């Protein structure tokens, strides 16, 4: 483990309550951190209450998905994720602009096109022009990420998970999901491939523990095919404390939980609590030792 590598323990708890017992529910969760680039997951567990055996797959965007079918009647459903994730500080660099003819034949074109929650409307095009004129360089991309933080207020509860970019601009306040969707629309409108990233924001500087909810930011792709994380909520580059869960075109592709249930009950908004703690080298060594022992036991059983 390098000197610039940080390791975090992640605890993510989601509670879904219903007004009456439901007979059956089908659920997909995207809560396992991705192994990519400088990020590596050292340990992961997913438990549900009522209990179910998770079935895993990898989706179109390369995200880990776990399917849990709850067949016992229940009026409360709880998912608890515990993970240990290490990550290093990514290199901050300038992105080179795309030749539009080359981009037209590149698979990353998918992330320039509009998506269900990121329409490319006149409102976001006008906002880009107001802030940057006709300049579509990387400097303007970075400036837009920084200006969103200055121009709009972060207010928990100002919007809902279903709020649109129009809702954000009309009210002038929102949360990270809203800022991310706005930034995606502006950057895509300027001709840059950009994707939604869901994850967590871990402790920074002298902090050891943070508690809150999930986080979201954007990755922008340069003409060399490399992606770079930018966080419009903080106005900064994504760092080692940005822990990636899933990527997609917008929130609809990466929601931590998708599900449906059978019954006459109504569901309340999910109750989500997240705790991220920085781990010492001694704690990390113990986790890696236990993971190695578990792997050896699995190999012996298979043998």
N, C-alpha and C positions, 0 to 999 in steps of 0.2 A: 504494500500500500504506500503510495507516494506521499510526500509531505504536504501536498496541496489537496489531498483526498480527504473528504469528510464522510462520516458514516452516521446514519440516523436510524432511530427506531420509530416506526410509524404505527399508530393505533387509530383505526378508522371504524367508527360505529354508526350504523344506520338503523333507525327504528321506524317501522311503518305501523300505524294504528288504524283500525277499522271500527266503525260504529256498531258492528255486530259481527258474529263469526262468519267467515267465508269458508266455503267448502274446499277450495282448491286454488292454488296460485302458481303461476309460471314466472320465473324470474331469470334475468340475465344481469350479471354484474361485471363491470370493468374496473377492478380495484387492485389488480396485480401490477406493480410497477414494471415498466419495460426495461429490458436489458439492451442497451444501445449506446454506442459511443463511450462516454466516460461513466455511464451509470450502470450499476450491477446490483441485482437483488441477491442478497446472501441468504435470506430466509423469508418464507411467506406461509401464512395460514389463513384460511377462510372458514368460519363457522357460522351456522345459522341456527335460529331458534324460532319455530320448531326445527328439529334437525333434518338435514337432507344431505345426500352425497353429491358434491359438485361434479359436474362433467365439464371438461375444459376443451376449448378450441381456440384457434387464432383467426381473427376476422380479416376482412379485405384489406384493412389498413395496418395489419400486423399487431393488433392489440390482443392481449389475453382476455378471453371471455369465459366466464363460468356460468353454467346453467344450473339452477336449483329449482326443482319441482317440489312444492310443499303439498302433500296429499292429505294431511290431517287438518280437520277444522281448526281455525285459529282467528283470533281478533287482534293479534300482534305478531309482527314478523321482524326479526332482528338479524342483521348481518354484522359480524365482527371480523375485521381484518387486522392482523398483526404482521408487520414486515420489517426487515432490516435492509436498508438500502445505502450503498456507498456511491458517491459522485465526486467528480473533480471539476475544478473551475475550467469552463471551456475558453478557448482562445477567442478574444474579441477582435474582430477583423471587419474590413469593409467588404461588401458584396458587390460584384460586378453586374452591370445591367445586362438584360437579355436582348438579343436580337429577336425581334418579334417573329420573323419567318422561321427561325430555329425553334422558338418556343412553340409555334403552331404544330410542329411535328414531334414534340417531346411529351412523354407521359405526365410531366408535371403541369401541363396545361390544365389538367383537372382542377388544380388549386388556384387557377386564375378565374375560372368560371364562377358564376353565382351559385349559391347553394340555398337550401330551404330557409335557413335563418340568416343568410348573408346575401340579400338581394343587392345588386349593383344599381342603386337608384340615383336620381338626380340630386337628392339631398347630400349624399356622401361625396359625389363628384364635385358639387359646389363647395363643400367644406374643404376638400383637398385643394381646390383652386384658390379658395380664400386664404388658406394657410401657406401654400407652396407655389401658387401660380401654375405655370406649365412645366415646372421642374419635377421630373420623376426619378431623380437620382437617388442613390442610397442615402445621401445626406438628408433628403426630404423625407424618406421613410423613417429614419431615426428621429428627425424633428417632429414628425406626426405622433410617434409613440410618446415623446416627451410632452407634447402640447396637450394631448388628451388628458393627461394627469393634471395639467394646470387649468384647463378650461371646464372640466366636468368634476363634479363632486362625488366622492365615494361615500354612499349612504346605504348601510345595510337595511333592507326592507323597502327601499325606494322602488324597486322593481320586483318582478317574480321570474321564475324560471322560464315562463312563456313570453316575457316582454320582448319587444322588438327594438330595432335600432331607432325607429321613429319615436317610440316611447322614451328611450334614453335622451334623444335630442330635445324632445318636447319638455321633459321634466328637468333636464340638466343634471341629473344624478342617477347613479346606478352602482353596480358592483362589477367585479372582475369579468364575469361572463359578458356583460353588456359592453364594457370597454374593449374586450377582445373581439366581439362581433363587429363593432364599429371600426376598429383598426383593420380587421380583415377586409372589410368592404372598401376602405380607402386605399389600402395597399394593392388589392386585386384590381381596383379601378385604374391604378397607375401602371398596371402591367406586370406586377410581381407575383409569382406563385407564393401563397401563404396558407398555412394550415393552423387549425385550432389545436391547442395542447391543454389537456386537463392534468392536474397533479396537485402537488402540495408546495407550500412555501415554508421551509424549515428555518431554524434559528440562524441569525446572522450576528456578526461581531461577537459581543460578550454574552449573548443570550445562550441559554442551555436548553430551554423548553419553550415551545409556542403551542397555544391551543386555539382552535378556531374551526374553520371549515376548509373545503377544497379550494383550489386556486385554478386560474386559467391564464394563459398567455399565448403568444403567437410565435411560430417559426416561419421565417422568410427564406426563400431559396434564391441563391445567386446563379449566374449562368454556368458556373463550374459544377453545379449540381449539389452543392453543400448547403445545409440548412443552418440558420442562425436564430437563436431565441431572443425575442424582444418582448418586454413586459409593459404594456401600456398602462397598467394599474400603478406601477412604481416608476415608469419612465426610464427603465434601465435595461441593460442586457440581462438575459437569463443567466444565473450563476450556479454555483455548486449547490446552493440551497433551494434551487428549483428542481423538484423531484417529479419526473414525468410518469404519468399513468397511461394515457392514451392519446392518440392523434386522430384527426379527421378533418372534414370540411368545415364543420361547425359543431355546436354543443350536441346536436341530435345524434352525431356519430359516436360520441364519447361519453354520454351520460353514465355516471357510475351505476345507475340502476334503471333497467327497463323491466316492466312486468305487467301482468294482468291477473285479475282474480275473478272467481265466480261466486255470485251471491248478490243480495240486495243491499249490502252495506255500502257506506261511503268511506273513502280513504282520506285521512288527514295528510297534510304536507309532511314529507319525511323529516325526522329529527336526526340531524347529522352532527357528530362531534368528532373532531380530529385532534390528535396530540402527536407532536413531532419533537423528539428529544435527541440531542447530540450524544453520541456514544464515545466512550474512551477506547483506547487501543486494547486494553485488557478485556473489555466487554466484547469487542469485535473478535478477538482471538477465541473467546469461548464460543461465540456463535459459529465461527468457521470450523472449529473442532467438532462441535455437535453435528454440523451439516456433513462433514466428512465421514463421521461414524455412521450417520443415517444412510448415506450413499453406499457405504461398504455393506451394511446390513441388507439393503435392497438387492445388491449384486449377489450376495450369498443366497438370499431367498430365491432369486431367479435362477441361480445356478443349481 
